[in-house]
Amino acid sequence: MAVARHETGVVGASKALASQVHPVFMLPPLATSLFGAVLAGTVDLRVAGLHTLAMFFAVYTAHVKDGYVDFHVRGEDDDHPLTVGGCRGALLASAAGFLACTAGLWLLVSPLAALVTAPTWLIGYTHAPQLDLNPVGATMGYPTGIALALLGGYYVQATSFGPQVLGLATVFLLLLTGIKIIDDETDFDYDSSIDKRTVAVVLGPRRARQLALGLFALAMVGVVALAIALPGIPPTAAGGAVVFGAVLALAYRAEAELATMLLIRGSYLFLAVLVAAVWFRPLV
């Protein structure tokens, strides 16, 4: 069975499979999983590694399935490196990898640890062609996955949910939903032509941008409030709002592609400040 569409042999197949690892979208859930472990306090590296690897397989599944649907099923993309058989084989392998990780969490932690982890794969697998057909699913699938990565990374260490992780998961959900809304502006004309109902298509670019700004404001107020009110989150975590706010000041009037690029990097900085605050706790 041919795996790659353009190259042959083991090297060609390996390149085609590796092409579905998109670092811009892959690194945040992995980093967020590890942040959840750090936030929990005591870190069991075996458990943290299993959960992080599970997040890798979940996001890899989403990338392969999305490419398969957009190219082989819908014909929306101009090209794709994997054959139909290659896509199906990659999906089976990633599902097996995810199942092995969740089974490990079941054995090392508890059945609930596996249950908390499982929805991330379901979101990845159903993103296309189910979730991406409506504004909520298309916009909030990835942000929800990130929030679940944080919750799961925390739970597999602490075997409970504290108010700090629930609050920060909500902050990440709001922040990343706002970024996704702006990102969808880049495909406004095409999505409108095929009746794909993203938030930008439903509300129009101007109102969609206003909604995104409102979500950013809620997220920044939220992280400051959490840093002030909850002992599990150091006061220095509020610096994340300052850093992201500075990036937002540069991005909010920019065209959609540049704004998305800036805001994604701003979210990386936001997470980095939170990790540093929780890890070092300089003012605690």
Protein Blocks (a to p, Z undefined) as FASTA:
>chain_A
ZZbfkbgcjklmmmmmmmmpcfklmmmmmmmmmmmmmmnopacfklmmmmmmmmmmmmmm
mmmmmmmmmmmmnomafbdfbdfklmmmmmmmmmmmmmmmmmmmmmmmomklmmmmmmmm
mmmmmmpaklmmpfklmmmmmmmmmmmmmmmmmmmmnopacfklmmmmmmmmmmmmmmmm
mmmmmmmmmmmmnopacfklmnopklmmmmmmmmmmmmmmmmmmmmmmpmklcfklmmmm
mmmmmmmmmmmmpcfklmmmmmmmmmmmmmmmmmmmmmnommZZ
